[in-house]
Amino acid sequence: MRIYFMGICGTAMGNAALLARAAGHEVLGADTGVYPPMSTVLAEAGITLHEGYDPARLAMLKPDLVVIGNAMSRGNAEVEWLLDARALPFTSLPALLHDHVLRLRKNIVVAGTHGKTTTTALAAFLLRENGRDPGFLIGGVPQDPPVGNHLGAGSDPFVIEGDEYDSAFFDKRSKFIHYAPHIAVLNNLEFDHADIFRDLADVQRTFTHLTRIVPRNGFIVMNGDDENLRALGAMAWTRVVRVGTGAGNNIRIEAFTESASGAEFTLTWFGRPWAWIKWSQPGLFNARNAAMAATAAQLALLAVPSSLSNLANVADGVPLPTGRDRLDLEPLGRFRGVKRRQEILLSTPALTVIEDFGHHPTAIAETLQSFRGRFPGARLTAVFEPRSNTARTKALQAGFTRALGLADEVYLGAVSRADKLKAEERFDAEAVVQHLETQGVHARTAPTNAALLDMLVADTRPPRLPRVVAFFSNGSFDGIIPRYTAAVSS
């Protein structure tokens, strides 16, 4: 089949295109600003790339199916031609994945406001390190496993990042509704994506829809410490395994500690010792990601006794399997993480530069708290770009102010696409700076990210303490992160 991807250079679209190519389909696609690294990876896989959108070209190519990415909208020339001509079938990316990859697989769908990419990578990594050949589709750029997509063996699980964002301009359901979960991982739940959801209850509604399609012989692996997830109810149609630090959880994270040398913790499985973990990933939040991933991967390998197939809960416990089906967690000590997730770009005795994908107050707060343990005594500088569709509005401004207040000093970048927002709706960087200053946090902002870079580079105060500069953005930050790193490295 000849499949044409609109918006092919996006991370999810590109990785899905690579999966389709690996499955033997002829794949081609279009995007604007086709550039490395994704363009290079796609070209090396034999995928033809076209710059820009051209209805005449699309009509000439005559693909068997067009996949419309969720960045596409009405007004796009190829979208309008598809709707006018009705000459070619089209679908969304999530629907394509369901129909051609996931429909008959034993899928682990990793959902949550935070940690989806890392948890998906962890589950795939653990299964591979235990001799399995899982399929996977990861929404970021993992270091382990070394690629973001793989078809794997049909007899092994498929691990996929389950985003709650909508599927396409013509399908406003959350992407994860298409993903046929055998195991649904609910990492956490908070209000986000204010451009899609009205409020927290609206987000909870779509997560409830996900849980409703988990079969009775499947599992929901849930963060048992998260009040917003507990509010979803009992979920009596399937089995729920709770993971967390609290006493009511089935799989517990215990004795967590963190220092400059890394983090360590123990895991218990239904009250019995499971594993002791020592690894380099920062924070309790990453320990939770690991526990969720390990639990999901272990349950996916479980040969389910008939006596368990209809249980509404697992209060009596699920025995750990023995032999090949028992998951070895020792490889976690070698896990290198995901690019742009607390990624250290520069490390010297005087200065550490870190890049993080943080774009929600909770994630930023947890990361800064972790850095206090990881870099004891350092002066902590947070550099934040209000870029996501939610972060650039006032919807979570109070939360960002509290989170950034955990740093010693804060630099706020320019609000992305500020001209598209009304002044009363827009993230107010000046107000955040003023509030932080009253709390004793040195704070500055600039009208452009280029000007912010100049401020950062000009900050040459004698380092009385080692300094950690952490950049938080879910986008490019207009390229200032590598430029700052280069400037302070010279």
Buried (B, 14 or more C-beta within 10 A) or exposed (E): EEBBBBBBBBBBBBBBBBBBBBEEBBBBBBBEEBEEEBBEBBEEBEBBBBEEBBBEEBBEBEBEBBBBBBBBEEEBEBBEBBEEEEEBEBBBBBBBBBEBBBEEBBBBBBBBBBBBBBBBBBBBBBBBBBEBBBBBBBBBBBBBBEEBBBBBEEEBBBBBBBBBBBBBBBBEBBBBBBBBBBBBBBBBBBBBBBEBBEEBEEBBBBBEBBBEBBBEBBBBBBBBBBEBBBEBEEBEBBBBBBBBBEEEBBBBBEEBEBEEEBBBBBBBBBEEEBBEBEBBBBBBBBBBBBBBBBBBBBBBBBEBEEEBEEBEBBEEEBEBEEEEEBBEBBBBEEBBBBBBBBBBBBEEEEBBBBBBBBBBBBBBBBBBBBBBBBBEEBBBBBBBBBBBBBBBBBBBBEBBBBBBBBBBBBBBBBBBEBEEBEEEEBBBBEEBBEBBEEEEBBBBBBEEBBBBBBEBBEBEEEEEEBBBBBBBBBEEBBEBBEBBBEEBEE
